[in-house]
Amino acid sequence: MRQKASSAKNFAVLLVRKLFEPNELDGRNVRGIGKPALDIEKVQTIQELVYKHYPIPSTQRESLWRDCRKAVDTFLRNRKLGERCH
């Protein structure tokens, strides 16, 4: 899956698509602000995998994860109806 990813943000979105069932994504976001949160254990796994495959200094990890979180939340908001049905 890492080979398919064009960036850490894209990798995070690919992992969300792989680790969650479509119905687990409906009406949710990463942190649960204004909507229910995604499963925290799966989100932590995604975060760990991002850090493993995109190693950066620990001082930059928070910024990297924030960008990944925004990308995942954007993906969740923009999912097409067809993606929700299978």
PDB file with SEQRES, HELIX, SHEET and CRYST1 records, atoms N, CA, C and O in Angstrom:
SEQRES   1 A   86  MET ARG GLN LYS ALA SER SER ALA LYS ASN PHE ALA VAL          
SEQRES   2 A   86  LEU LEU VAL ARG LYS LEU PHE GLU PRO ASN GLU LEU ASP          
SEQRES   3 A   86  GLY ARG ASN VAL ARG GLY ILE GLY LYS PRO ALA LEU ASP          
SEQRES   4 A   86  ILE GLU LYS VAL GLN THR ILE GLN GLU LEU VAL TYR LYS          
SEQRES   5 A   86  HIS TYR PRO ILE PRO SER THR GLN ARG GLU SER LEU TRP          
SEQRES   6 A   86  ARG ASP CYS ARG LYS ALA VAL ASP THR PHE LEU ARG ASN          
SEQRES   7 A   86  ARG LYS LEU GLY GLU ARG CYS HIS                              
HELIX    1 AA1 ARG A    2  LYS A    4  5                                   3    
HELIX    2 AA2 ALA A    8  LEU A   19  1                                  12    
HELIX    3 AA3 PRO A   22  LEU A   25  1                                   4    
HELIX    4 AA4 ILE A   40  HIS A   53  1                                  14    
HELIX    5 AA5 SER A   58  ASN A   78  1                                  21    
HELIX    6 AA6 LEU A   81  ARG A   84  1                                   4    
CRYST1    1.000    1.000    1.000  90.00  90.00  90.00 P 1           1          
ATOM      1  N   MET A   1       0.834  -1.191   0.000  1.00  0.00           N  
ATOM      2  CA  MET A   1       0.000   0.000   0.000  1.00  0.00           C  
ATOM      3  C   MET A   1       0.879   1.255   0.000  1.00  0.00           C  
ATOM      4  O   MET A   1       0.528   2.269  -0.602  1.00  0.00           O  
ATOM      5  N   ARG A   2       2.010   1.174   0.673  1.00  0.00           N  
ATOM      6  CA  ARG A   2       2.916   2.319   0.714  1.00  0.00           C  
ATOM      7  C   ARG A   2       3.361   2.698  -0.698  1.00  0.00           C  
ATOM      8  O   ARG A   2       3.513   3.881  -1.001  1.00  0.00           O  
ATOM      9  N   GLN A   3       3.570   1.713  -1.556  1.00  0.00           N  
ATOM     10  CA  GLN A   3       4.013   1.994  -2.929  1.00  0.00           C  
ATOM     11  C   GLN A   3       2.956   2.746  -3.720  1.00  0.00           C  
ATOM     12  O   GLN A   3       3.290   3.504  -4.632  1.00  0.00           O  
ATOM     13  N   LYS A   4       1.683   2.549  -3.385  1.00  0.00           N  
ATOM     14  CA  LYS A   4       0.598   3.228  -4.090  1.00  0.00           C  
ATOM     15  C   LYS A   4       0.444   4.677  -3.658  1.00  0.00           C  
ATOM     16  O   LYS A   4      -0.124   5.490  -4.387  1.00  0.00           O  
ATOM     17  N   ALA A   5       0.949   5.000  -2.470  1.00  0.00           N  
ATOM     18  CA  ALA A   5       0.726   6.324  -1.894  1.00  0.00           C  
ATOM     19  C   ALA A   5       1.657   7.355  -2.508  1.00  0.00           C  
ATOM     20  O   ALA A   5       2.846   7.102  -2.703  1.00  0.00           O  
ATOM     21  N   SER A   6       1.100   8.520  -2.808  1.00  0.00           N  
ATOM     22  CA  SER A   6       1.892   9.610  -3.379  1.00  0.00           C  
ATOM     23  C   SER A   6       2.440  10.547  -2.303  1.00  0.00           C  
ATOM     24  O   SER A   6       3.292  11.391  -2.578  1.00  0.00           O  
ATOM     25  N   SER A   7       1.939  10.388  -1.064  1.00  0.00           N  
ATOM     26  CA  SER A   7       2.368  11.249   0.041  1.00  0.00           C  
ATOM     27  C   SER A   7       1.919  10.614   1.347  1.00  0.00           C  
ATOM     28  O   SER A   7       1.172   9.635   1.348  1.00  0.00           O  
ATOM     29  N   ALA A   8       2.374  11.172   2.448  1.00  0.00           N  
ATOM     30  CA  ALA A   8       1.935  10.690   3.758  1.00  0.00           C  
ATOM     31  C   ALA A   8       0.430  10.881   3.911  1.00  0.00           C  
ATOM     32  O   ALA A   8      -0.253  10.020   4.465  1.00  0.00           O  
ATOM     33  N   LYS A   9      -0.089  12.003   3.423  1.00  0.00           N  
ATOM     34  CA  LYS A   9      -1.530  12.264   3.520  1.00  0.00           C  
ATOM     35  C   LYS A   9      -2.315  11.230   2.728  1.00  0.00           C  
ATOM     36  O   LYS A   9      -3.318  10.701   3.207  1.00  0.00           O  
ATOM     37  N   ASN A  10      -1.859  10.944   1.522  1.00  0.00           N  
ATOM     38  CA  ASN A  10      -2.513   9.945   0.690  1.00  0.00           C  
ATOM     39  C   ASN A  10      -2.430   8.559   1.337  1.00  0.00           C  
ATOM     40  O   ASN A  10      -3.389   7.788   1.282  1.00  0.00           O  
ATOM     41  N   PHE A  11      -1.297   8.247   1.942  1.00  0.00           N  
ATOM     42  CA  PHE A  11      -1.113   6.976   2.638  1.00  0.00           C  
ATOM     43  C   PHE A  11      -2.113   6.843   3.780  1.00  0.00           C  
ATOM     44  O   PHE A  11      -2.707   5.780   3.962  1.00  0.00           O  
ATOM     45  N   ALA A  12      -2.303   7.908   4.549  1.00  0.00           N  
ATOM     46  CA  ALA A  12      -3.259   7.888   5.654  1.00  0.00           C  
ATOM     47  C   ALA A  12      -4.673   7.613   5.144  1.00  0.00           C  
ATOM     48  O   ALA A  12      -5.412   6.835   5.747  1.00  0.00           O  
ATOM     49  N   VAL A  13      -5.047   8.244   4.047  1.00  0.00           N  
ATOM     50  CA  VAL A  13      -6.382   8.024   3.476  1.00  0.00           C  
ATOM     51  C   VAL A  13      -6.514   6.575   2.980  1.00  0.00           C  
ATOM     52  O   VAL A  13      -7.548   5.941   3.189  1.00  0.00           O  
ATOM     53  N   LEU A  14      -5.485   6.063   2.336  1.00  0.00           N  
ATOM     54  CA  LEU A  14      -5.527   4.672   1.870  1.00  0.00           C  
ATOM     55  C   LEU A  14      -5.696   3.712   3.051  1.00  0.00           C  
ATOM     56  O   LEU A  14      -6.442   2.737   2.963  1.00  0.00           O  
ATOM     57  N   LEU A  15      -5.005   3.992   4.143  1.00  0.00           N  
ATOM     58  CA  LEU A  15      -5.134   3.144   5.326  1.00  0.00           C  
ATOM     59  C   LEU A  15      -6.542   3.204   5.908  1.00  0.00           C  
ATOM     60  O   LEU A  15      -7.083   2.181   6.326  1.00  0.00           O  
ATOM     61  N   VAL A  16      -7.131   4.379   5.939  1.00  0.00           N  
ATOM     62  CA  VAL A  16      -8.514   4.515   6.422  1.00  0.00           C  
ATOM     63  C   VAL A  16      -9.437   3.650   5.569  1.00  0.00           C  
ATOM     64  O   VAL A  16     -10.297   2.940   6.091  1.00  0.00           O  
ATOM     65  N   ARG A  17      -9.253   3.716   4.271  1.00  0.00           N  
ATOM     66  CA  ARG A  17     -10.104   2.942   3.370  1.00  0.00           C  
ATOM     67  C   ARG A  17      -9.920   1.444   3.576  1.00  0.00           C  
ATOM     68  O   ARG A  17     -10.861   0.670   3.399  1.00  0.00           O  
ATOM     69  N   LYS A  18      -8.714   1.036   3.948  1.00  0.00           N  
ATOM     70  CA  LYS A  18      -8.406  -0.383   4.136  1.00  0.00           C  
ATOM     71  C   LYS A  18      -8.868  -0.904   5.503  1.00  0.00           C  
ATOM     72  O   LYS A  18      -9.384  -2.017   5.598  1.00  0.00           O  
ATOM     73  N   LEU A  19      -8.684  -0.104   6.558  1.00  0.00           N  
ATOM     74  CA  LEU A  19      -8.930  -0.574   7.918  1.00  0.00           C  
ATOM     75  C   LEU A  19     -10.372  -0.425   8.393  1.00  0.00           C  
ATOM     76  O   LEU A  19     -10.788  -1.094   9.339  1.00  0.00           O  
ATOM     77  N   PHE A  20     -11.131   0.447   7.744  1.00  0.00           N  
ATOM     78  CA  PHE A  20     -12.507   0.688   8.167  1.00  0.00           C  
ATOM     79  C   PHE A  20     -13.490   0.161   7.139  1.00  0.00           C  
ATOM     80  O   PHE A  20     -13.248   0.242   5.934  1.00  0.00           O  
ATOM     81  N   GLU A  21     -14.595  -0.378   7.618  1.00  0.00           N  
ATOM     82  CA  GLU A  21     -15.715  -0.727   6.747  1.00  0.00           C  
ATOM     83  C   GLU A  21     -16.407   0.575   6.347  1.00  0.00           C  
ATOM     84  O   GLU A  21     -16.388   1.540   7.112  1.00  0.00           O  
ATOM     85  N   PRO A  22     -17.018   0.616   5.158  1.00  0.00           N  
ATOM     86  CA  PRO A  22     -17.676   1.860   4.731  1.00  0.00           C  
ATOM     87  C   PRO A  22     -18.668   2.412   5.761  1.00  0.00           C  
ATOM     88  O   PRO A  22     -18.739   3.625   5.956  1.00  0.00           O  
ATOM     89  N   ASN A  23     -19.421   1.548   6.412  1.00  0.00           N  
ATOM     90  CA  ASN A  23     -20.408   2.045   7.383  1.00  0.00           C  
ATOM     91  C   ASN A  23     -19.749   2.631   8.637  1.00  0.00           C  
ATOM     92  O   ASN A  23     -20.388   3.392   9.364  1.00  0.00           O  
ATOM     93  N   GLU A  24     -18.496   2.292   8.900  1.00  0.00           N  
ATOM     94  CA  GLU A  24     -17.782   2.856  10.043  1.00  0.00           C  
ATOM     95  C   GLU A  24     -17.324   4.292   9.766  1.00  0.00           C  
ATOM     96  O   GLU A  24     -16.911   4.999  10.685  1.00  0.00           O  
ATOM     97  N   LEU A  25     -17.395   4.721   8.511  1.00  0.00           N  
ATOM     98  CA  LEU A  25     -16.915   6.036   8.117  1.00  0.00           C  
ATOM     99  C   LEU A  25     -18.028   7.068   8.010  1.00  0.00           C  
ATOM    100  O   LEU A  25     -17.767   8.270   8.062  1.00  0.00           O  
ATOM    101  N   ASP A  26     -19.261   6.610   7.862  1.00  0.00           N  
ATOM    102  CA  ASP A  26     -20.384   7.524   7.636  1.00  0.00           C  
ATOM    103  C   ASP A  26     -20.561   8.513   8.785  1.00  0.00           C  
ATOM    104  O   ASP A  26     -20.697   8.119   9.943  1.00  0.00           O  
ATOM    105  N   GLY A  27     -20.556   9.785   8.454  1.00  0.00           N  
ATOM    106  CA  GLY A  27     -20.833  10.833   9.426  1.00  0.00           C  
ATOM    107  C   GLY A  27     -19.797  10.975  10.521  1.00  0.00           C  
ATOM    108  O   GLY A  27     -20.120  11.421  11.622  1.00  0.00           O  
ATOM    109  N   ARG A  28     -18.568  10.609  10.243  1.00  0.00           N  
ATOM    110  CA  ARG A  28     -17.520  10.644  11.263  1.00  0.00           C  
ATOM    111  C   ARG A  28     -16.341  11.508  10.813  1.00  0.00           C  
ATOM    112  O   ARG A  28     -16.219  11.879   9.645  1.00  0.00           O  
ATOM    113  N   ASN A  29     -15.484  11.811  11.782  1.00  0.00           N  
ATOM    114  CA  ASN A  29     -14.203  12.429  11.471  1.00  0.00           C  
ATOM    115  C   ASN A  29     -13.161  11.897  12.449  1.00  0.00           C  
ATOM    116  O   ASN A  29     -13.485  11.129  13.355  1.00  0.00           O  
ATOM    117  N   VAL A  30     -11.920  12.305  12.262  1.00  0.00           N  
ATOM    118  CA  VAL A  30     -10.829  11.708  13.027  1.00  0.00           C  
ATOM    119  C   VAL A  30     -10.944  12.006  14.519  1.00  0.00           C  
ATOM    120  O   VAL A  30     -10.832  11.096  15.341  1.00  0.00           O  
ATOM    121  N   ARG A  31     -11.162  13.253  14.871  1.00  0.00           N  
ATOM    122  CA  ARG A  31     -11.124  13.642  16.286  1.00  0.00           C  
ATOM    123  C   ARG A  31     -12.483  13.666  16.972  1.00  0.00           C  
ATOM    124  O   ARG A  31     -12.553  13.790  18.195  1.00  0.00           O  
ATOM    125  N   GLY A  32     -13.556  13.551  16.209  1.00  0.00           N  
ATOM    126  CA  GLY A  32     -14.875  13.574  16.833  1.00  0.00           C  
ATOM    127  C   GLY A  32     -15.344  14.969  17.185  1.00  0.00           C  
ATOM    128  O   GLY A  32     -16.082  15.151  18.153  1.00  0.00           O  
ATOM    129  N   ILE A  33     -14.929  15.948  16.416  1.00  0.00           N  
ATOM    130  CA  ILE A  33     -15.364  17.326  16.643  1.00  0.00           C  
ATOM    131  C   ILE A  33     -16.583  17.588  15.765  1.00  0.00           C  
ATOM    132  O   ILE A  33     -16.477  17.637  14.540  1.00  0.00           O  
ATOM    133  N   GLY A  34     -17.745  17.757  16.405  1.00  0.00           N  
ATOM    134  CA  GLY A  34     -18.985  17.996  15.677  1.00  0.00           C  
ATOM    135  C   GLY A  34     -19.628  16.749  15.110  1.00  0.00           C  
ATOM    136  O   GLY A  34     -20.768  16.797  14.648  1.00  0.00           O  
ATOM    137  N   LYS A  35     -18.922  15.639  15.137  1.00  0.00           N  
ATOM    138  CA  LYS A  35     -19.409  14.355  14.628  1.00  0.00           C  
ATOM    139  C   LYS A  35     -18.797  13.272  15.509  1.00  0.00           C  
ATOM    140  O   LYS A  35     -17.860  13.545  16.260  1.00  0.00           O  
ATOM    141  N   PRO A  36     -19.312  12.054  15.428  1.00  0.00           N  
ATOM    142  CA  PRO A  36     -18.645  10.967  16.157  1.00  0.00           C  
ATOM    143  C   PRO A  36     -17.234  10.744  15.597  1.00  0.00           C  
ATOM    144  O   PRO A  36     -16.980  10.950  14.411  1.00  0.00           O  
ATOM    145  N   ALA A  37     -16.337  10.324  16.469  1.00  0.00           N  
ATOM    146  CA  ALA A  37     -14.952  10.058  16.064  1.00  0.00           C  
ATOM    147  C   ALA A  37     -14.811   8.660  15.475  1.00  0.00           C  
ATOM    148  O   ALA A  37     -15.570   7.750  15.808  1.00  0.00           O  
ATOM    149  N   LEU A  38     -13.834   8.509  14.600  1.00  0.00           N  
ATOM    150  CA  LEU A  38     -13.453   7.177  14.136  1.00  0.00           C  
ATOM    151  C   LEU A  38     -12.890   6.394  15.321  1.00  0.00           C  
ATOM    152  O   LEU A  38     -12.488   6.979  16.327  1.00  0.00           O  
ATOM    153  N   ASP A  39     -12.864   5.077  15.194  1.00  0.00           N  
ATOM    154  CA  ASP A  39     -12.304   4.217  16.236  1.00  0.00           C  
ATOM    155  C   ASP A  39     -10.878   4.660  16.565  1.00  0.00           C  
ATOM    156  O   ASP A  39     -10.010   4.675  15.692  1.00  0.00           O  
ATOM    157  N   ILE A  40     -10.641   5.022  17.827  1.00  0.00           N  
ATOM    158  CA  ILE A  40      -9.360   5.605  18.233  1.00  0.00           C  
ATOM    159  C   ILE A  40      -8.197   4.628  18.059  1.00  0.00           C  
ATOM    160  O   ILE A  40      -7.091   5.043  17.714  1.00  0.00           O  
ATOM    161  N   GLU A  41      -8.433   3.345  18.293  1.00  0.00           N  
ATOM    162  CA  GLU A  41      -7.347   2.368  18.151  1.00  0.00           C  
ATOM    163  C   GLU A  41      -6.906   2.247  16.696  1.00  0.00           C  
ATOM    164  O   GLU A  41      -5.712   2.153  16.411  1.00  0.00           O  
ATOM    165  N   LYS A  42      -7.864   2.250  15.783  1.00  0.00           N  
ATOM    166  CA  LYS A  42      -7.510   2.189  14.362  1.00  0.00           C  
ATOM    167  C   LYS A  42      -6.809   3.468  13.928  1.00  0.00           C  
ATOM    168  O   LYS A  42      -5.862   3.421  13.144  1.00  0.00           O  
ATOM    169  N   VAL A  43      -7.266   4.606  14.432  1.00  0.00           N  
ATOM    170  CA  VAL A  43      -6.625   5.880  14.093  1.00  0.00           C  
ATOM    171  C   VAL A  43      -5.190   5.896  14.610  1.00  0.00           C  
ATOM    172  O   VAL A  43      -4.293   6.371  13.913  1.00  0.00           O  
ATOM    173  N   GLN A  44      -4.960   5.390  15.810  1.00  0.00           N  
ATOM    174  CA  GLN A  44      -3.607   5.338  16.354  1.00  0.00           C  
ATOM    175  C   GLN A  44      -2.718   4.415  15.529  1.00  0.00           C  
ATOM    176  O   GLN A  44      -1.537   4.704  15.335  1.00  0.00           O  
ATOM    177  N   THR A  45      -3.271   3.315  15.046  1.00  0.00           N  
ATOM    178  CA  THR A  45      -2.518   2.411  14.178  1.00  0.00           C  
ATOM    179  C   THR A  45      -2.116   3.137  12.894  1.00  0.00           C  
ATOM    180  O   THR A  45      -0.977   3.020  12.440  1.00  0.00           O  
ATOM    181  N   ILE A  46      -3.042   3.876  12.319  1.00  0.00           N  
ATOM    182  CA  ILE A  46      -2.749   4.639  11.098  1.00  0.00           C  
ATOM    183  C   ILE A  46      -1.644   5.651  11.373  1.00  0.00           C  
ATOM    184  O   ILE A  46      -0.709   5.788  10.583  1.00  0.00           O  
ATOM    185  N   GLN A  47      -1.753   6.354  12.484  1.00  0.00           N  
ATOM    186  CA  GLN A  47      -0.747   7.349  12.843  1.00  0.00           C  
ATOM    187  C   GLN A  47       0.634   6.689  12.975  1.00  0.00           C  
ATOM    188  O   GLN A  47       1.618   7.216  12.457  1.00  0.00           O  
ATOM    189  N   GLU A  48       0.712   5.561  13.652  1.00  0.00           N  
ATOM    190  CA  GLU A  48       1.978   4.848  13.824  1.00  0.00           C  
ATOM    191  C   GLU A  48       2.551   4.404  12.477  1.00  0.00           C  
ATOM    192  O   GLU A  48       3.757   4.495  12.251  1.00  0.00           O  
ATOM    193  N   LEU A  49       1.686   3.926  11.590  1.00  0.00           N  
ATOM    194  CA  LEU A  49       2.158   3.491  10.273  1.00  0.00           C  
ATOM    195  C   LEU A  49       2.655   4.666   9.437  1.00  0.00           C  
ATOM    196  O   LEU A  49       3.633   4.536   8.700  1.00  0.00           O  
ATOM    197  N   VAL A  50       1.993   5.798   9.549  1.00  0.00           N  
ATOM    198  CA  VAL A  50       2.459   7.001   8.839  1.00  0.00           C  
ATOM    199  C   VAL A  50       3.855   7.360   9.328  1.00  0.00           C  
ATOM    200  O   VAL A  50       4.749   7.607   8.518  1.00  0.00           O  
ATOM    201  N   TYR A  51       4.051   7.392  10.633  1.00  0.00           N  
ATOM    202  CA  TYR A  51       5.368   7.739  11.189  1.00  0.00           C  
ATOM    203  C   TYR A  51       6.427   6.715  10.800  1.00  0.00           C  
ATOM    204  O   TYR A  51       7.583   7.071  10.570  1.00  0.00           O  
ATOM    205  N   LYS A  52       6.037   5.446  10.727  1.00  0.00           N  
ATOM    206  CA  LYS A  52       6.991   4.391  10.369  1.00  0.00           C  
ATOM    207  C   LYS A  52       7.453   4.530   8.914  1.00  0.00           C  
ATOM    208  O   LYS A  52       8.639   4.392   8.615  1.00  0.00           O  
ATOM    209  N   HIS A  53       6.508   4.803   8.023  1.00  0.00           N  
ATOM    210  CA  HIS A  53       6.826   4.835   6.597  1.00  0.00           C  
ATOM    211  C   HIS A  53       7.244   6.218   6.089  1.00  0.00           C  
ATOM    212  O   HIS A  53       7.758   6.347   4.978  1.00  0.00           O  
ATOM    213  N   TYR A  54       7.022   7.237   6.898  1.00  0.00           N  
ATOM    214  CA  TYR A  54       7.430   8.599   6.554  1.00  0.00           C  
ATOM    215  C   TYR A  54       8.184   9.178   7.752  1.00  0.00           C  
ATOM    216  O   TYR A  54       7.703  10.090   8.423  1.00  0.00           O  
ATOM    217  N   PRO A  55       9.388   8.625   8.011  1.00  0.00           N  
ATOM    218  CA  PRO A  55      10.124   9.056   9.197  1.00  0.00           C  
ATOM    219  C   PRO A  55      10.564  10.521   9.094  1.00  0.00           C  
ATOM    220  O   PRO A  55      11.140  10.954   8.096  1.00  0.00           O  
ATOM    221  N   ILE A  56      10.273  11.249  10.148  1.00  0.00           N  
ATOM    222  CA  ILE A  56      10.677  12.650  10.236  1.00  0.00           C  
ATOM    223  C   ILE A  56      11.052  12.925  11.695  1.00  0.00           C  
ATOM    224  O   ILE A  56      10.700  12.145  12.580  1.00  0.00           O  
ATOM    225  N   PRO A  57      11.758  14.022  11.951  1.00  0.00           N  
ATOM    226  CA  PRO A  57      12.097  14.339  13.344  1.00  0.00           C  
ATOM    227  C   PRO A  57      10.840  14.456  14.205  1.00  0.00           C  
ATOM    228  O   PRO A  57       9.794  14.903  13.736  1.00  0.00           O  
ATOM    229  N   SER A  58      10.954  14.053  15.456  1.00  0.00           N  
ATOM    230  CA  SER A  58       9.794  14.062  16.349  1.00  0.00           C  
ATOM    231  C   SER A  58       9.191  15.461  16.484  1.00  0.00           C  
ATOM    232  O   SER A  58       7.997  15.597  16.752  1.00  0.00           O  
ATOM    233  N   THR A  59       9.997  16.487  16.302  1.00  0.00           N  
ATOM    234  CA  THR A  59       9.483  17.861  16.403  1.00  0.00           C  
ATOM    235  C   THR A  59       8.511  18.195  15.277  1.00  0.00           C  
ATOM    236  O   THR A  59       7.741  19.148  15.391  1.00  0.00           O  
ATOM    237  N   GLN A  60       8.538  17.418  14.183  1.00  0.00           N  
ATOM    238  CA  GLN A  60       7.668  17.678  13.031  1.00  0.00           C  
ATOM    239  C   GLN A  60       6.496  16.708  12.940  1.00  0.00           C  
ATOM    240  O   GLN A  60       5.642  16.843  12.064  1.00  0.00           O  
ATOM    241  N   ARG A  61       6.453  15.743  13.834  1.00  0.00           N  
ATOM    242  CA  ARG A  61       5.399  14.719  13.761  1.00  0.00           C  
ATOM    243  C   ARG A  61       4.003  15.310  13.930  1.00  0.00           C  
ATOM    244  O   ARG A  61       3.076  14.933  13.212  1.00  0.00           O  
ATOM    245  N   GLU A  62       3.853  16.220  14.864  1.00  0.00           N  
ATOM    246  CA  GLU A  62       2.535  16.806  15.106  1.00  0.00           C  
ATOM    247  C   GLU A  62       2.007  17.493  13.848  1.00  0.00           C  
ATOM    248  O   GLU A  62       0.830  17.370  13.509  1.00  0.00           O  
ATOM    249  N   SER A  63       2.883  18.211  13.167  1.00  0.00           N  
ATOM    250  CA  SER A  63       2.493  18.895  11.936  1.00  0.00           C  
ATOM    251  C   SER A  63       2.124  17.893  10.842  1.00  0.00           C  
ATOM    252  O   SER A  63       1.135  18.078  10.133  1.00  0.00           O  
ATOM    253  N   LEU A  64       2.924  16.829  10.708  1.00  0.00           N  
ATOM    254  CA  LEU A  64       2.635  15.801   9.705  1.00  0.00           C  
ATOM    255  C   LEU A  64       1.285  15.155   9.996  1.00  0.00           C  
ATOM    256  O   LEU A  64       0.471  14.986   9.088  1.00  0.00           O  
ATOM    257  N   TRP A  65       1.042  14.790  11.260  1.00  0.00           N  
ATOM    258  CA  TRP A  65      -0.218  14.143  11.583  1.00  0.00           C  
ATOM    259  C   TRP A  65      -1.388  15.087  11.368  1.00  0.00           C  
ATOM    260  O   TRP A  65      -2.446  14.650  10.915  1.00  0.00           O  
ATOM    261  N   ARG A  66      -1.231  16.362  11.678  1.00  0.00           N  
ATOM    262  CA  ARG A  66      -2.308  17.330  11.453  1.00  0.00           C  
ATOM    263  C   ARG A  66      -2.674  17.363   9.971  1.00  0.00           C  
ATOM    264  O   ARG A  66      -3.855  17.389   9.624  1.00  0.00           O  
ATOM    265  N   ASP A  67      -1.668  17.363   9.096  1.00  0.00           N  
ATOM    266  CA  ASP A  67      -1.933  17.348   7.655  1.00  0.00           C  
ATOM    267  C   ASP A  67      -2.641  16.063   7.239  1.00  0.00           C  
ATOM    268  O   ASP A  67      -3.561  16.095   6.422  1.00  0.00           O  
ATOM    269  N   CYS A  68      -2.215  14.938   7.797  1.00  0.00           N  
ATOM    270  CA  CYS A  68      -2.858  13.656   7.482  1.00  0.00           C  
ATOM    271  C   CYS A  68      -4.294  13.640   7.984  1.00  0.00           C  
ATOM    272  O   CYS A  68      -5.199  13.193   7.280  1.00  0.00           O  
ATOM    273  N   ARG A  69      -4.498  14.126   9.195  1.00  0.00           N  
ATOM    274  CA  ARG A  69      -5.842  14.172   9.768  1.00  0.00           C  
ATOM    275  C   ARG A  69      -6.774  15.024   8.909  1.00  0.00           C  
ATOM    276  O   ARG A  69      -7.923  14.652   8.674  1.00  0.00           O  
ATOM    277  N   LYS A  70      -6.278  16.156   8.447  1.00  0.00           N  
ATOM    278  CA  LYS A  70      -7.092  17.020   7.579  1.00  0.00           C  
ATOM    279  C   LYS A  70      -7.430  16.303   6.276  1.00  0.00           C  
ATOM    280  O   LYS A  70      -8.553  16.405   5.782  1.00  0.00           O  
ATOM    281  N   ALA A  71      -6.463  15.580   5.721  1.00  0.00           N  
ATOM    282  CA  ALA A  71      -6.706  14.851   4.474  1.00  0.00           C  
ATOM    283  C   ALA A  71      -7.756  13.760   4.674  1.00  0.00           C  
ATOM    284  O   ALA A  71      -8.620  13.567   3.818  1.00  0.00           O  
ATOM    285  N   VAL A  72      -7.687  13.054   5.790  1.00  0.00           N  
ATOM    286  CA  VAL A  72      -8.667  12.011   6.081  1.00  0.00           C  
ATOM    287  C   VAL A  72     -10.046  12.632   6.271  1.00  0.00           C  
ATOM    288  O   VAL A  72     -11.034  12.134   5.732  1.00  0.00           O  
ATOM    289  N   ASP A  73     -10.111  13.718   7.035  1.00  0.00           N  
ATOM    290  CA  ASP A  73     -11.407  14.371   7.254  1.00  0.00           C  
ATOM    291  C   ASP A  73     -11.992  14.878   5.939  1.00  0.00           C  
ATOM    292  O   ASP A  73     -13.201  14.788   5.729  1.00  0.00           O  
ATOM    293  N   THR A  74     -11.160  15.404   5.061  1.00  0.00           N  
ATOM    294  CA  THR A  74     -11.628  15.854   3.741  1.00  0.00           C  
ATOM    295  C   THR A  74     -12.162  14.671   2.940  1.00  0.00           C  
ATOM    296  O   THR A  74     -13.217  14.761   2.313  1.00  0.00           O  
ATOM    297  N   PHE A  75     -11.423  13.559   2.966  1.00  0.00           N  
ATOM    298  CA  PHE A  75     -11.889  12.346   2.291  1.00  0.00           C  
ATOM    299  C   PHE A  75     -13.256  11.921   2.835  1.00  0.00           C  
ATOM    300  O   PHE A  75     -14.159  11.588   2.068  1.00  0.00           O  
ATOM    301  N   LEU A  76     -13.400  11.934   4.153  1.00  0.00           N  
ATOM    302  CA  LEU A  76     -14.665  11.501   4.762  1.00  0.00           C  
ATOM    303  C   LEU A  76     -15.816  12.418   4.370  1.00  0.00           C  
ATOM    304  O   LEU A  76     -16.925  11.947   4.120  1.00  0.00           O  
ATOM    305  N   ARG A  77     -15.563  13.712   4.315  1.00  0.00           N  
ATOM    306  CA  ARG A  77     -16.620  14.663   3.919  1.00  0.00           C  
ATOM    307  C   ARG A  77     -17.009  14.490   2.459  1.00  0.00           C  
ATOM    308  O   ARG A  77     -18.170  14.681   2.098  1.00  0.00           O  
ATOM    309  N   ASN A  78     -16.054  14.134   1.626  1.00  0.00           N  
ATOM    310  CA  ASN A  78     -16.285  14.120   0.174  1.00  0.00           C  
ATOM    311  C   ASN A  78     -16.624  12.748  -0.392  1.00  0.00           C  
ATOM    312  O   ASN A  78     -16.760  12.597  -1.606  1.00  0.00           O  
ATOM    313  N   ARG A  79     -16.761  11.749   0.473  1.00  0.00           N  
ATOM    314  CA  ARG A  79     -17.092  10.413  -0.033  1.00  0.00           C  
ATOM    315  C   ARG A  79     -18.385  10.461  -0.834  1.00  0.00           C  
ATOM    316  O   ARG A  79     -19.366  11.101  -0.456  1.00  0.00           O  
ATOM    317  N   LYS A  80     -18.338   9.763  -1.940  1.00  0.00           N  
ATOM    318  CA  LYS A  80     -19.527   9.716  -2.812  1.00  0.00           C  
ATOM    319  C   LYS A  80     -20.511   8.691  -2.262  1.00  0.00           C  
ATOM    320  O   LYS A  80     -20.126   7.739  -1.582  1.00  0.00           O  
ATOM    321  N   LEU A  81     -21.772   8.900  -2.565  1.00  0.00           N  
ATOM    322  CA  LEU A  81     -22.827   8.008  -2.103  1.00  0.00           C  
ATOM    323  C   LEU A  81     -22.527   6.562  -2.507  1.00  0.00           C  
ATOM    324  O   LEU A  81     -22.768   5.640  -1.728  1.00  0.00           O  
ATOM    325  N   GLY A  82     -22.009   6.360  -3.704  1.00  0.00           N  
ATOM    326  CA  GLY A  82     -21.713   5.017  -4.181  1.00  0.00           C  
ATOM    327  C   GLY A  82     -20.687   4.306  -3.309  1.00  0.00           C  
ATOM    328  O   GLY A  82     -20.752   3.088  -3.146  1.00  0.00           O  
ATOM    329  N   GLU A  83     -19.746   5.049  -2.751  1.00  0.00           N  
ATOM    330  CA  GLU A  83     -18.742   4.445  -1.884  1.00  0.00           C  
ATOM    331  C   GLU A  83     -19.340   4.021  -0.563  1.00  0.00           C  
ATOM    332  O   GLU A  83     -18.780   3.162   0.117  1.00  0.00           O  
ATOM    333  N   ARG A  84     -20.452   4.597  -0.186  1.00  0.00           N  
ATOM    334  CA  ARG A  84     -21.066   4.295   1.094  1.00  0.00           C  
ATOM    335  C   ARG A  84     -21.940   3.050   1.033  1.00  0.00           C  
ATOM    336  O   ARG A  84     -22.321   2.511   2.072  1.00  0.00           O  
ATOM    337  N   CYS A  85     -22.254   2.598  -0.148  1.00  0.00           N  
ATOM    338  CA  CYS A  85     -23.243   1.532  -0.291  1.00  0.00           C  
ATOM    339  C   CYS A  85     -22.647   0.139  -0.352  1.00  0.00           C  
ATOM    340  O   CYS A  85     -23.398  -0.834  -0.277  1.00  0.00           O  
ATOM    341  N   HIS A  86     -21.327  -0.010  -0.484  1.00  0.00           N  
ATOM    342  CA  HIS A  86     -20.799  -1.369  -0.623  1.00  0.00           C  
ATOM    343  C   HIS A  86     -20.106  -1.820   0.593  1.00  0.00           C  
ATOM    344  O   HIS A  86     -19.605  -2.944   0.637  1.00  0.00           O  
TER     345      HIS A  86                                                      
END                                                                             
